[in-house]
Amino acid sequence: MQTNFTEEQLKDPGIARANQILRSCVHCGFCTATCPTYQVLGDELDSPRGRIYLIKDMLENGRPADAKTVKHLDRCLSCLACMTTCPSGVHYMHLIDHARAHVEATYRRPWRDRALRWVLARVIPNPMVFRLSLLGAKIARPFAGVLPDARLRAMIAMAPKTIPPVSRNDDPQVFPARGERKLRVALMTGCAQKALNTDINDATIRLLRRLGCEVVVAKGAGCCGALTHHMGRTDDSHRSAEANIHAWMAEKRAAGLDAIVINTSGCGTTVKDYGHMFRTSALADEAAEVAGLACDITELLARLAPEARAPERLRVAYHAACSLQHGQKVKTAPKDLLKAAGFEVVEPADSHLCCGSAGTYNLLQPEISGELKRRKVATLEAKAPDLIAAGNIGCMMQIGSGTKVPVVHTVELIDWATGGPKPRALA
């Protein structure tokens, strides 16, 4: 794609990166075939190619975002299926992230949108506040039908039937390895996951200790910054990321780290991109080091090769989270681990398509998200599984709200197959 940025514009690192990405696009349209929003809406401007045109026009002309551009960029899931499909290697993730930051800086949204986004950015990354909000949502559920805004109804529907008690395993501490220590790893405990499902971190810690890992929950580490990053709130996201970089580097300097383990793939995609996010800052080297240490739990388990045996013969429908298969290119490890443990693994049709969760997307775009959930649940249930496994809490909540089939994290099954307790969702 031909671009016409001025030399002055290209002095901005963000514009320079956008220019590189735009120039790599050859207009082929392969991305439209795998874009979930294009499949649902059928509008060229709701495809990656269409959004690229909008972003190019906005940035090249140096103009503030307008309502039309914002509408179509807001409808993007950031599922990154287009990056998997693209034959030209267009790095759409960096482009859409930069565009959203530009929108946040130049466009004044209607007051209801501003208020909702402010609440989400303040509540979800704070586990204790999020817990209180979930309790409030449960109380408000009987009155959800009279609320005029579908987004508020979606927020209330998000609350699980039961809110798990706080797990003290999420507190900063060190868990010694069982037997000989093979690795020392930091576990990212996340933010929303600590309020929605404490079993995932608990299972991860048990499993890693059993496999000879000393597991550190670093003091000062918290939200990865993904939620605010994808809302274009760069200052907020960088503050969260910076706190993590300082916390993990302090642990590395003090006693060493072999890996930073992440069991929420949406977080993993962002942490692995810290090097890019901080490339022009004083933290560039440390951010790149942290990004290099980050790995999904299934990547580490593939290295450790656990001896696992499924306690029951179960048919597992594996849902590939977009942030794992497209964002991190981790495609076979989760399935291989489950198969090696003795589970029967099946995959739904169109496994490359998003379930509609996408961070806060299911709250901000409930209609499109709801249709994507309906389609995803239908393809999963068509496999007649005993349970559904996924590697991302957002996907688990989204899919779980649309089916009666139990939904568990992949790590819970591997923990169970190596001597841990049966996942609570299966009990």
Secondary structure, 3 states (H helix, E strand, C coil): CCCCCCCCHHHCHHHHHHHHHHHHCCCCCHHHHHCHHHHHHCCHHHCHHHHHHHHHHHHHCCCCCCHHHHHHHHCCCCCCHHHHHCCCCCCHHHHHHHHHHHHHHHCCCCHHHHHHHHHHHHHCCCHHHHHHHHHHHHHHHHHHHHCCCHHHHHHHHHCCCCCCCCCHHHCCEEECCCCCCCEEEEEECCCHHHHHCCHHHHHHHHHHHHCCEEEEECCCCCCCCHHHHCCCCHHHHHHHHHHHHHHHHHHHHHHCCCEEEECCHHHHHHHCCHHHHCCCCCCHHHHHHHHHHEEEHHHHHHHHCCCCCCCCCCEEEECCCHHHHHHCCCCCHHHHHHHHCCCEEECCCCCCCCCCCCCCHHHHCHHHHHHHHHHHHHHHHCCCCCEEEECCHHHHHHHHCCCCCCEEEHHHHHHHHCCCCCCHHHC
